[in-house]
Amino acid sequence: MSGHEDVEVALEAVGPRLKWLRQQRGLTLTALAEATGISKSTLSRLETGQREPSLKLLFPLAQAHRVPLDELVGAPEVADPRVRLKPRRIRGRVVIPLTPHAGAVQAWKILIPGSQVRSQPRTHEGYEWLYVLSGTMRLMLGRHDVRLGPGEVAEFDTHVPHWFGSADGMPVEVLSLFGRQGERARVRTDADHRSEQ
């Protein structure tokens, strides 16, 4: 269906919708005419489709019926704003993408089972930023062996041999920002904000 045909179909549906709304509220054409300032004959012609609706006519009718203007014209619904998160299993972990589209930096929630306590360092392209939501995470990074608890953050170049998992045999929840080589998370402080003012 073309855009022009869509408009025609929407306009044809306005009359029956106006009549239904008026009847639902128990109003006569006379009472609606008094409430809107639109003549009874114009209202009748709108409801029967003999008069094409205009914004000048629809606006007072929407107010009188206490409905949004788009409800009178049957405007299409806005796309669902929710991001559908599709968890995946990667190397025994549940990984949930938080960014819906591929881009320079990707955000993930990673659920690490308590059984992942054995260090298996690896390297790859990129830069990673980790934030511990819950549990205690062990991070092996080069020669460093670090434990991080809730609210603690680590960032590193993934060319350095690294591994992260459970520090104590209990599950860990982590937020990860991962960027291609050269892409880093930019951390702003209150001092940064004050200096811009």
Backbone as JSON, one array per atom type, in Angstrom:
{
  "sequence": "MSGHEDVEVALEAVGPRLKWLRQQRGLTLTALAEATGISKSTLSRLETGQREPSLKLLFPLAQAHRVPLDELVGAPEVADPRVRLKPRRIRGRVVIPLTPHAGAVQAWKILIPGSQVRSQPRTHEGYEWLYVLSGTMRLMLGRHDVRLGPGEVAEFDTHVPHWFGSADGMPVEVLSLFGRQGERARVRTDADHRSEQ",
  "N": [[0.85, -1.18, 0.0], [0.62, 2.21, -0.89], [1.93, 5.4, 0.33], [0.03, 7.41, -0.14], [-2.33, 5.94, -0.41], [-2.46, 4.91, 2.18], [-3.04, 7.24, 3.63], [-5.57, 7.85, 2.62], [-7.08, 5.64, 3.51], [-6.82, 6.0, 6.29], [-8.15, 8.46, 6.6], [-10.75, 7.77, 5.78], [-11.5, 6.21, 7.92], [-11.86, 7.94, 10.0], [-14.46, 9.17, 10.27], [-16.34, 7.01, 11.13], [-15.01, 6.46, 13.54], [-15.26, 8.85, 14.97], [-18.04, 8.94, 15.29], [-18.45, 6.65, 16.84], [-17.01, 7.32, 19.18], [-18.51, 9.53, 20.07], [-21.01, 8.3, 20.58], [-20.24, 6.48, 22.54], [-19.77, 8.18, 24.65], [-22.27, 9.01, 25.11], [-23.35, 11.28, 23.86], [-25.35, 13.62, 22.04], [-25.57, 14.86, 18.62], [-26.23, 17.52, 18.75], [-25.46, 18.26, 21.4], [-22.7, 17.83, 21.21], [-22.07, 19.68, 19.26], [-22.56, 22.05, 20.63], [-20.56, 21.85, 22.58], [-18.2, 21.97, 21.09], [-18.36, 24.02, 19.24], [-18.66, 23.51, 16.62], [-20.76, 23.2, 13.83], [-23.87, 21.35, 13.86], [-24.58, 20.11, 11.44], [-22.11, 19.97, 10.11], [-20.73, 18.25, 11.81], [-22.29, 15.94, 11.48], [-21.81, 15.42, 8.75], [-19.07, 14.93, 8.87], [-19.01, 12.54, 10.38], [-20.3, 10.79, 8.64], [-18.61, 10.68, 6.54], [-18.89, 12.46, 4.47], [-17.67, 14.86, 4.61], [-14.36, 15.94, 4.51], [-12.03, 15.43, 7.09], [-10.37, 18.02, 8.91], [-7.52, 19.53, 10.52], [-8.36, 21.73, 11.95], [-10.99, 21.05, 12.57], [-10.73, 18.57, 13.82], [-9.15, 18.98, 16.11], [-10.7, 20.41, 18.18], [-12.59, 18.38, 18.55], [-11.11, 16.24, 19.51], [-10.38, 17.33, 21.95], [-12.91, 17.6, 23.15], [-13.72, 14.94, 23.35], [-11.78, 14.06, 24.95], [-9.42, 12.66, 24.12], [-6.26, 11.68, 22.65], [-5.14, 13.43, 19.74], [-4.04, 11.79, 17.72], [-5.41, 9.47, 18.12], [-7.86, 9.86, 16.99], [-7.35, 9.89, 14.26], [-6.22, 7.47, 13.84], [-3.42, 7.04, 13.91], [-0.34, 5.35, 13.15], [1.18, 3.14, 15.53], [4.0, 4.04, 17.52], [7.23, 2.65, 17.09], [8.22, -0.12, 19.12], [10.1, 0.72, 21.91], [11.7, -0.89, 23.44], [14.7, -2.72, 24.03], [15.47, -5.8, 22.8], [16.95, -8.22, 24.54], [19.16, -10.76, 23.87], [20.36, -13.4, 25.33], [23.51, -15.13, 25.18], [25.56, -18.07, 25.15], [28.88, -18.15, 25.87], [31.9, -19.66, 26.0], [31.1, -21.01, 28.38], [29.92, -19.0, 29.85], [27.2, -16.71, 30.48], [26.32, -14.32, 28.25], [25.1, -11.15, 27.69], [24.1, -8.96, 25.27], [24.12, -5.43, 25.47], [24.06, -3.31, 23.8], [22.23, -2.52, 21.0], [23.08, -2.35, 18.32], [25.8, -2.94, 16.09], [28.87, -1.36, 16.7], [31.51, 1.02, 17.39], [32.12, 0.74, 20.13], [31.09, -1.81, 22.27], [28.64, -2.89, 24.62], [28.24, -5.17, 27.28], [26.61, -7.5, 29.46], [27.91, -9.76, 31.64], [27.59, -12.96, 32.94], [29.24, -14.83, 35.13], [29.86, -18.13, 35.96], [30.31, -19.69, 39.21], [32.04, -21.79, 38.96], [34.07, -21.1, 37.26], [37.06, -20.69, 37.88], [39.57, -21.15, 37.11], [42.48, -19.97, 35.68], [42.85, -18.92, 32.35], [44.59, -17.37, 30.38], [44.38, -15.12, 27.57], [44.87, -13.36, 24.43], [43.85, -10.62, 22.33], [42.63, -8.39, 19.72], [41.8, -5.06, 20.72], [40.24, -3.12, 23.45], [39.34, -3.18, 26.82], [36.89, -2.56, 29.34], [35.93, -3.17, 32.56], [33.31, -3.58, 34.92], [32.41, -4.5, 38.09], [29.44, -5.87, 39.1], [28.28, -7.66, 40.97], [29.45, -10.1, 43.35], [32.83, -11.5, 43.56], [35.44, -10.79, 41.51], [38.18, -12.24, 39.84], [41.0, -11.0, 38.27], [43.37, -11.67, 35.95], [46.09, -10.18, 34.61], [48.57, -9.83, 32.52], [51.38, -9.87, 34.51], [49.95, -9.31, 36.75], [47.7, -10.11, 39.39], [44.61, -9.68, 40.37], [41.94, -8.93, 42.65], [38.59, -7.97, 42.4], [35.8, -6.27, 43.74], [32.2, -5.59, 44.1], [31.32, -2.65, 42.35], [33.9, -1.94, 41.7], [36.36, -1.16, 39.2], [38.1, -2.08, 36.21], [40.41, -1.49, 33.58], [41.86, -2.24, 30.42], [44.31, -2.96, 27.86], [43.66, -5.34, 25.46], [45.62, -6.72, 24.19], [47.42, -7.49, 26.04], [48.11, -10.45, 27.82], [45.28, -11.86, 29.32], [42.72, -12.77, 31.73], [39.57, -13.26, 33.24], [37.53, -14.19, 36.0], [35.71, -16.09, 38.47], [36.6, -15.29, 41.8], [36.26, -16.67, 44.14], [34.8, -19.02, 43.87], [32.14, -18.41, 43.7], [29.29, -17.07, 41.88], [29.71, -14.35, 39.52], [28.79, -11.11, 38.46], [29.25, -9.0, 35.76], [29.76, -5.88, 34.09], [30.71, -5.12, 30.83], [32.57, -3.07, 28.71], [33.57, -3.06, 25.51], [35.92, -2.23, 23.14], [37.11, -1.71, 19.78], [40.57, -1.79, 18.71], [42.2, 1.02, 19.94], [39.87, 2.32, 20.66], [38.55, 3.67, 23.51], [36.94, 3.75, 26.74], [35.68, 6.82, 27.79], [36.31, 8.46, 30.65], [34.64, 10.68, 32.7], [34.91, 13.29, 35.07], [33.72, 15.13, 37.99], [35.32, 17.35, 38.12], [36.06, 17.71, 35.44], [33.58, 18.46, 34.39], [33.07, 20.84, 35.78], [35.11, 22.46, 34.79], [34.26, 22.95, 32.24], [32.26, 24.75, 32.47]],
  "CA": [[0.0, 0.0, 0.0], [1.43, 3.42, -0.98], [1.68, 6.39, 1.37], [-1.22, 8.11, -0.46], [-3.43, 5.03, -0.05], [-2.51, 4.86, 3.65], [-3.71, 8.45, 4.08], [-6.99, 7.72, 2.27], [-7.68, 4.66, 4.43], [-6.9, 6.63, 7.61], [-9.2, 9.49, 6.56], [-12.06, 7.09, 5.72], [-11.81, 5.62, 9.23], [-12.11, 9.0, 10.99], [-15.9, 9.35, 10.5], [-16.88, 5.99, 12.03], [-14.37, 6.57, 14.86], [-15.89, 10.0, 15.63], [-19.41, 8.55, 15.68], [-18.33, 5.68, 17.94], [-16.61, 8.06, 20.39], [-19.66, 10.33, 20.52], [-22.01, 7.4, 21.14], [-19.69, 5.92, 23.78], [-19.91, 9.2, 25.69], [-23.7, 9.31, 25.26], [-23.63, 12.64, 23.4], [-26.08, 13.84, 20.79], [-24.88, 15.8, 17.74], [-26.52, 18.87, 19.27], [-24.62, 18.49, 22.59], [-21.31, 17.92, 20.76], [-21.96, 20.96, 18.55], [-22.45, 23.1, 21.66], [-19.27, 21.71, 23.27], [-17.06, 22.21, 20.21], [-18.54, 25.19, 18.38], [-18.77, 23.03, 15.24], [-22.19, 23.05, 13.56], [-24.43, 20.0, 13.88], [-24.53, 19.55, 10.08], [-20.71, 19.65, 9.82], [-20.43, 17.05, 12.59], [-22.97, 14.82, 10.82], [-21.1, 15.12, 7.51], [-17.78, 14.32, 9.25], [-19.26, 11.16, 10.81], [-20.73, 9.96, 7.5], [-17.57, 10.7, 5.53], [-19.21, 13.4, 3.4], [-16.78, 16.01, 4.79], [-13.0, 15.5, 4.85], [-11.63, 16.04, 8.36], [-9.2, 18.9, 8.91], [-6.99, 19.72, 11.87], [-9.2, 22.75, 12.59], [-12.18, 20.37, 13.08], [-10.38, 17.43, 14.68], [-8.57, 19.39, 17.38], [-11.74, 20.58, 19.22], [-13.26, 17.1, 18.8], [-10.22, 15.46, 20.38], [-10.51, 17.91, 23.29], [-14.24, 17.29, 23.68], [-13.79, 13.51, 23.69], [-10.65, 13.8, 25.86], [-8.54, 11.64, 23.55], [-5.2, 12.29, 21.85], [-5.49, 13.68, 18.33], [-3.67, 10.65, 16.87], [-6.41, 8.4, 18.27], [-8.96, 10.15, 16.06], [-6.96, 9.6, 12.89], [-5.67, 6.12, 13.75], [-1.99, 7.1, 13.56], [0.34, 4.1, 13.49], [1.89, 3.16, 16.81], [5.44, 4.24, 17.47], [7.94, 1.38, 17.26], [8.51, -0.54, 20.49], [11.43, 1.22, 22.25], [12.48, -1.83, 24.25], [15.77, -3.48, 23.39], [15.3, -7.23, 23.07], [18.24, -8.77, 24.89], [19.22, -12.19, 23.56], [21.55, -13.97, 25.97], [24.26, -16.16, 24.48], [26.56, -18.77, 25.96], [30.21, -18.07, 25.29], [32.88, -20.28, 26.89], [30.5, -21.35, 29.67], [29.37, -17.81, 30.5], [26.03, -16.12, 29.83], [26.7, -12.99, 27.78], [23.91, -10.44, 27.22], [24.47, -7.69, 24.62], [23.33, -4.28, 25.91], [24.0, -2.35, 22.7], [21.48, -3.22, 19.97], [23.69, -2.29, 17.01], [27.26, -3.02, 16.05], [29.48, -0.04, 16.7], [32.9, 1.05, 17.84], [32.19, 0.21, 21.5], [29.97, -2.68, 22.58], [28.4, -3.1, 26.04], [27.76, -6.52, 27.58], [26.52, -7.97, 30.84], [28.47, -11.12, 31.64], [27.32, -13.74, 34.15], [30.31, -15.82, 35.22], [29.52, -19.12, 36.99], [31.31, -19.87, 40.26], [32.99, -22.85, 38.58], [35.15, -20.56, 36.41], [38.1, -20.18, 38.76], [40.86, -21.53, 36.54], [43.01, -18.95, 34.77], [43.2, -19.31, 30.97], [44.86, -16.09, 29.72], [44.39, -15.04, 26.11], [45.05, -12.0, 23.89], [43.11, -10.33, 21.1], [42.54, -6.97, 19.42], [40.79, -4.29, 21.44], [40.42, -2.49, 24.74], [38.18, -3.59, 27.62], [36.6, -1.87, 30.59], [35.07, -4.08, 33.33], [32.72, -3.05, 36.15], [31.83, -5.62, 38.83], [28.11, -5.61, 39.67], [28.13, -8.47, 42.19], [30.44, -11.16, 43.47], [34.24, -11.09, 43.57], [36.07, -11.2, 40.26], [39.64, -12.32, 39.78], [41.51, -10.57, 36.98], [44.78, -11.94, 35.66], [46.45, -9.27, 33.53], [50.02, -9.89, 32.47], [51.9, -10.42, 35.77], [49.09, -8.89, 37.85], [46.61, -10.99, 39.84], [43.83, -8.71, 41.14], [40.55, -9.24, 43.03], [37.73, -6.78, 42.37], [34.46, -6.48, 44.29], [31.15, -4.76, 43.52], [31.62, -1.23, 42.22], [35.27, -1.7, 41.28], [36.51, -1.11, 37.75], [39.42, -2.32, 35.62], [40.46, -1.28, 32.14], [43.14, -2.74, 29.93], [44.53, -3.28, 26.46], [43.48, -6.79, 25.38], [46.83, -7.37, 23.66], [48.09, -8.04, 27.22], [47.44, -11.7, 28.21], [44.34, -11.58, 30.41], [41.64, -13.68, 32.04], [38.82, -12.89, 34.44], [36.57, -15.21, 36.4], [35.32, -16.03, 39.88], [37.72, -15.3, 42.73], [35.98, -17.47, 45.34], [33.88, -20.12, 43.6], [30.77, -17.89, 43.68], [29.02, -16.37, 40.61], [30.09, -12.94, 39.4], [28.12, -10.36, 37.4], [30.16, -7.95, 35.3], [29.45, -5.1, 32.89], [31.9, -4.99, 30.02], [32.6, -2.22, 27.53], [34.68, -3.55, 24.69], [36.11, -1.45, 21.92], [38.18, -2.1, 18.88], [41.84, -1.19, 19.05], [42.2, 2.48, 19.92], [38.62, 2.84, 21.23], [38.56, 3.54, 24.96], [35.85, 4.41, 27.45], [36.14, 8.11, 28.28], [35.81, 8.67, 32.0], [34.53, 12.1, 33.03], [34.81, 13.55, 36.51], [33.09, 16.4, 38.31], [36.29, 18.41, 37.79], [35.91, 17.93, 34.0], [32.32, 19.17, 34.17], [33.2, 22.21, 36.3], [36.03, 23.21, 33.94], [33.57, 23.32, 31.0], [31.24, 25.79, 32.74]],
  "C": [[0.89, 1.24, 0.0], [1.07, 4.37, 0.15], [0.36, 7.11, 1.14], [-2.42, 7.24, -0.08], [-3.58, 4.91, 1.45], [-3.28, 6.05, 4.21], [-5.21, 8.34, 3.81], [-7.71, 6.77, 3.23], [-7.85, 5.27, 5.82], [-8.02, 7.67, 7.66], [-10.6, 8.87, 6.53], [-12.47, 6.54, 7.08], [-12.16, 6.68, 10.28], [-13.59, 9.13, 11.31], [-16.49, 8.32, 11.44], [-16.29, 6.08, 13.44], [-15.0, 7.73, 15.65], [-17.3, 9.65, 16.12], [-19.37, 7.6, 16.87], [-17.97, 6.39, 19.24], [-17.77, 8.86, 20.96], [-20.7, 9.45, 21.19], [-21.54, 6.78, 22.45], [-19.87, 6.89, 24.95], [-21.37, 9.6, 25.9], [-24.08, 10.73, 24.84], [-24.46, 12.65, 22.13], [-25.23, 14.77, 19.92], [-25.06, 17.22, 18.24], [-25.6, 19.2, 20.45], [-23.15, 18.65, 22.18], [-21.07, 19.23, 20.02], [-21.8, 22.1, 19.54], [-21.08, 23.05, 22.34], [-18.08, 22.12, 22.41], [-17.15, 23.5, 19.39], [-18.6, 24.82, 16.91], [-20.26, 22.77, 14.98], [-22.6, 21.57, 13.53], [-24.32, 19.35, 12.51], [-23.1, 19.17, 9.7], [-20.31, 18.37, 10.56], [-21.05, 15.81, 11.93], [-22.23, 14.42, 9.55], [-19.72, 14.51, 7.79], [-17.97, 12.83, 9.58], [-19.63, 10.24, 9.66], [-19.7, 9.95, 6.38], [-17.84, 11.64, 4.37], [-18.35, 14.66, 3.48], [-15.41, 15.48, 5.21], [-12.56, 16.19, 6.14], [-10.39, 16.92, 8.18], [-8.74, 19.05, 10.36], [-7.85, 20.71, 12.65], [-10.47, 22.13, 13.19], [-11.81, 19.28, 14.09], [-9.86, 17.85, 16.05], [-9.64, 19.61, 18.46], [-12.48, 19.28, 19.54], [-12.41, 16.22, 19.73], [-10.31, 15.99, 21.81], [-11.84, 17.54, 23.93], [-14.35, 15.83, 24.12], [-12.68, 13.09, 24.67], [-9.79, 12.63, 25.4], [-7.41, 12.35, 22.79], [-5.64, 12.41, 20.4], [-5.18, 12.47, 17.45], [-4.65, 9.49, 17.01], [-7.58, 8.61, 17.31], [-8.61, 9.74, 14.63], [-6.31, 8.22, 12.74], [-4.21, 6.11, 13.32], [-1.32, 5.79, 13.95], [1.09, 4.24, 14.81], [3.37, 3.35, 16.57], [6.11, 2.88, 17.73], [8.24, 1.12, 18.74], [9.93, -0.11, 20.85], [12.3, 0.23, 23.02], [13.54, -2.54, 23.42], [15.57, -4.94, 23.78], [16.68, -7.85, 23.3], [18.23, -10.28, 24.66], [20.49, -12.76, 24.17], [22.19, -15.05, 25.11], [25.18, -16.85, 25.47], [27.88, -18.71, 25.21], [31.2, -18.58, 26.32], [32.33, -20.5, 28.3], [29.9, -20.18, 30.43], [28.11, -17.36, 29.76], [26.41, -14.67, 29.52], [25.47, -12.34, 27.16], [24.34, -9.13, 26.57], [23.55, -6.57, 25.1], [23.26, -3.19, 24.86], [23.34, -3.07, 21.52], [22.15, -3.26, 18.6], [25.2, -2.41, 17.12], [27.81, -1.6, 15.98], [30.89, -0.13, 17.22], [33.06, 0.44, 19.22], [30.92, -0.6, 21.75], [29.86, -2.86, 24.1], [27.78, -4.47, 26.25], [27.57, -6.68, 29.08], [26.98, -9.42, 30.79], [28.19, -11.78, 32.98], [28.32, -14.89, 34.17], [29.93, -16.83, 36.31], [30.67, -19.27, 38.0], [32.36, -20.91, 39.91], [34.17, -22.33, 37.76], [36.2, -19.86, 37.28], [39.5, -20.43, 38.19], [41.31, -20.54, 35.48], [43.39, -19.54, 33.42], [43.44, -18.03, 30.17], [44.84, -16.19, 28.2], [44.61, -13.59, 25.7], [44.2, -11.85, 22.63], [43.12, -8.83, 20.87], [41.54, -6.3, 20.36], [41.23, -3.72, 22.76], [39.18, -2.8, 25.55], [38.12, -2.82, 28.93], [35.6, -2.75, 31.33], [34.6, -3.41, 34.61], [32.03, -4.21, 36.85], [30.51, -5.19, 39.47], [27.91, -6.36, 40.97], [29.15, -9.6, 42.16], [31.85, -10.59, 43.52], [34.92, -11.67, 42.34], [37.59, -11.23, 40.42], [40.06, -11.94, 38.36], [42.99, -10.86, 36.91], [45.11, -11.08, 34.45], [47.97, -9.17, 33.5], [50.54, -10.56, 33.74], [51.03, -10.09, 36.97], [47.99, -9.92, 38.12], [45.78, -10.16, 40.82], [42.45, -9.24, 41.45], [39.77, -7.94, 43.03], [36.35, -7.15, 42.89], [33.46, -5.55, 43.65], [31.54, -3.28, 43.51], [33.05, -0.94, 41.78], [35.39, -1.89, 39.77], [37.95, -1.42, 37.36], [39.33, -2.0, 34.14], [41.84, -1.67, 31.65], [43.11, -2.97, 28.42], [44.48, -4.81, 26.35], [44.61, -7.5, 24.63], [47.64, -7.99, 24.81], [47.37, -9.34, 27.57], [46.54, -11.45, 29.43], [43.31, -12.71, 30.54], [40.9, -13.11, 33.23], [37.75, -13.95, 34.7], [36.22, -15.03, 37.86], [36.56, -16.12, 40.77], [37.53, -16.29, 43.87], [35.0, -18.62, 45.12], [32.42, -19.71, 43.6], [30.55, -17.14, 42.35], [29.4, -14.89, 40.68], [29.28, -12.33, 38.25], [28.99, -9.16, 37.05], [29.55, -7.2, 34.13], [30.75, -4.92, 32.14], [31.65, -4.0, 28.89], [33.81, -2.67, 26.75], [34.74, -2.75, 23.41], [37.21, -2.02, 21.06], [39.45, -1.4, 19.3], [41.77, 0.32, 18.91], [40.93, 3.1, 20.46], [38.64, 2.61, 22.73], [37.33, 4.21, 25.55], [36.41, 5.73, 27.98], [35.5, 8.35, 29.63], [35.81, 10.16, 32.29], [34.36, 12.24, 34.53], [34.07, 14.85, 36.73], [34.01, 17.56, 37.95], [36.21, 18.74, 36.3], [34.69, 18.81, 33.73], [32.44, 20.63, 34.61], [34.08, 23.05, 35.37], [35.35, 23.66, 32.63], [32.6, 24.47, 31.21], [31.83, 27.17, 32.73]]
}
